[in-house]
Amino acid sequence: MFDFTPFFENSGEILRGFWATLRLAGAAAVLSLIIGTVMVSFRVAPVPVMRKFGTGYVNIVRNTPLTLVLLMCSLGLNDILALKFSSVSSTTYYWWAVVGLSAYTGAFVCETLRSGINTIPLGQAEAARSIGLTFNQSLRMIILPQAFRSIIAPMGSVLIAMIKNTTVAAAASYGEVALVTKTIVDKPTFSDGVIPLFLGVAIGFLILTLPTGYFFGWLAKRMAVAR
């Protein structure tokens, strides 16, 4: 049987790591939703330049490894170009982790939203134009509200993937739970119990992701769009 004593002995540090993970996931969820909404607006816009920009952003970011995106933020923008959010290094690394994770997740949010827009009958957009609504007005008042309702469950999957992707933020030197766990294992006083320690952290992630999945599944049924 596994001995979970090392996990409980370091539970305080691990809980602080999970709190850092929650802070990162919460901020990145909001920012990635904003980025994804803006990018999907570009992708369906009637202006060719905007469509090309949105398509280029999604194709480039979505096919770039998240680790590389975070390294570009922490090493390239923060260390080399000295673009800092604060004089406190931990705050700066936190916000660069938020920016990198949000930029990456925003591309997936954009494509998820675009799939929702594609489910809306074309006649609704034509009807909006016939009553004098502009593209922005029809997008804001008619298209996007229906698109959001139709992609609640897939958006939950994107959010769950983002929560798990927070572990990559260790590449940006942000002290979330994965980096905290590595720090614990690297201690000279830590001799045994690596597997129980990582099992405990894995259970912690299940506690975060399983209720999230159930909630979005329930919300999708509650807000289902009747065609």
N, C-alpha and C positions, 0 to 999 in steps of 0.2 A: 504493500500500500504506500501511496505517496505521503510524505510528511509535509504538511502545509505550514509548519511552524515558521519557516523563513518568510512566507507570504504575510502571516499575521504580525510578525516582528517588524516588518516594513510597511504595514498597512497605512500608516500615516502619510508616508511619502507617496505611496501608490494612490491614495485618495486625492492628495494634492495634484498628482499627475492627471487623474481623471477630471478634476475640476478644471485644470488647464485645457484638457481636451474638449470639455463642454463649452468653455469660453470660445475656443477656436472654432468649433463646429457651429455654434450659434451665430457668431459674427459672419462666418463664411457662408452660412445658409442664406442670410439676408442679402449679403452683397452679391452672391452668385445668382440669386433670383432676380436682382436688379439688372445685372449684366446680361443674363439670359433673355430677359424681357426686351431689353434694348436691342440685343443682337437679332432676336427673331423679328423685331419690328423692321430692322434693316433688311433682313432676308426676304421679307414679303413686300417691301416697299416698291412703289412704281418707279423709283429712281435707280437706274442701272449701277451708278457708282456705289450707292448704299448697299445694293444687293451683293455686289462683288466684295465690298469690304466685309459684310457679315459672313459671306461664304468663306472668304479667305481666313477670317479669324477662327471660325469653327474648325475648318480643315487643318489649320496649322496647330492650334492649341490642342485639339482633341487627339492629334497624332503625335504629340510631344510627350515624353514620359514626365509624370508629375514630379519625380525627383529632380529632373533637369530644370523644370520650371521653378521649383523652390530654391535650387542652387543658384539660378540666375538672379533671383530676388535677393537672397541672403549674401552671396559672394559678389555677384556682379553689381547690383544696384546699391547694396548697403556697404560692402567693404571696399570695393574698387572705386565706385563713383561717389561714395560717401553721402548717399541720399538716406537720411535718417529721420524717423518719426519723432524721436526723443533722444535726450542725452543719456537716458537709462537704456542700457543695451537689451535688457529683457523685454522692455516695452517695444523697442524697435524690432527685435526678432519676432515678437508676437504679431505685430501688424504686417510685417513682410510675409509671415506664414499665412495670415488672413488673405492678403492680396494674391499670393501665388495660388492658394487653394481655391479662392473664389474665381480667379481668372480661368483656372482649369475646369472647375465644376460648371461655370457659367456656359461653357460650350455645350455641355451635355444638357443643361437646362434649356438652352436655346433649341436644340434638336427635339427634345421632348415636347416643348411648346409648339414647335412647328408641326409635329405629328398631330397634336390636338387641333391646330388650325386647319389641317388637311381634312379633318372629319366634318368640318362645318360646310353645309351645302353652299355652293357658289352663288345660288340665288339670293342668299342673305346679304352678301356684299353688294350685289347688283341692286337689290332693293334699297340698301342704304344710300347708294349713289343716286338712285332715282328720286329720293326725297331731299337731296341736296347736302348730304353729309360728306365731309371731306374724308380723305384716307385716314388721317389721324383720329377723327371723330368716330368713324366706323370701327377702327381698330380698338379704340379705347372703350367704346360703349357697347359694341355688338360682338366683335370677333374674339378678343382676348378673354372676356368673362366666360364665354362658352368653352374656349380652349382650356382654360384653367380647370373648369369643372370636369372636363373629359379626360384629363391626364393626372388626376390626383394620385392614383395608384402608381403609375410609372414615376411620378415625381417623388413619391415616397422611396422608391428603389434608388433613385439618384441621391436622395438625402442619406440613406443608409450607406451607400457606397462612399459618400463624402465623409461620414463619421469614421468609417474604417480607414479612409485615406489620410485622416489626421495623423496616423502613425508615421507617415512619410515626412511630417513637419520636423522631425528630428534632423533632417537634412538641412533645415533652415536654422538649426541651433535653438529651436523653441522647446521648452521643457515640458512637453506633453507626456502622456503616460509611457509611451514606448521609450523615450529618452530617459525618463526616470527609472524605468525597469533596467535598462542597460547600465545606468549609473550604479544601481544597487548590485547588479551581478559583477561589475568591475571592482567593487570594493575589496580590498585585501582581506577583510574579515569575513567575506562571504565565501563559504567553502562548499556548500552543497544545497540542493533544493532548487535548481534552475527550472526543472520541468514543472514542479508544483507552483512556482512563482509565475511562470508564463501561463499555466492553466488558470490560475486565479485571475490574471489580467484578461484572459480570453473570456472567462465567465463575466467579468465586468463589462466587456464589450457586448456580450449577449444581452445583459441587462439593459443596455442602452438601445440596441438595435431591434430586439424582438418586440418590445412595446411600441416602438416607432412604426414597425411594419404592420402590426395589428391596428394601430390607430389610423394609419392611412388607408388600410383595407376597409375599415368601418366607415371612414369619411367618404371613400369612393362610392360605397353603396348608398350612403345617405344622400350624397349630392349627385347621384347618377343622372345623366341627361337622357330624357326620353325622346326618341326619334319617331 
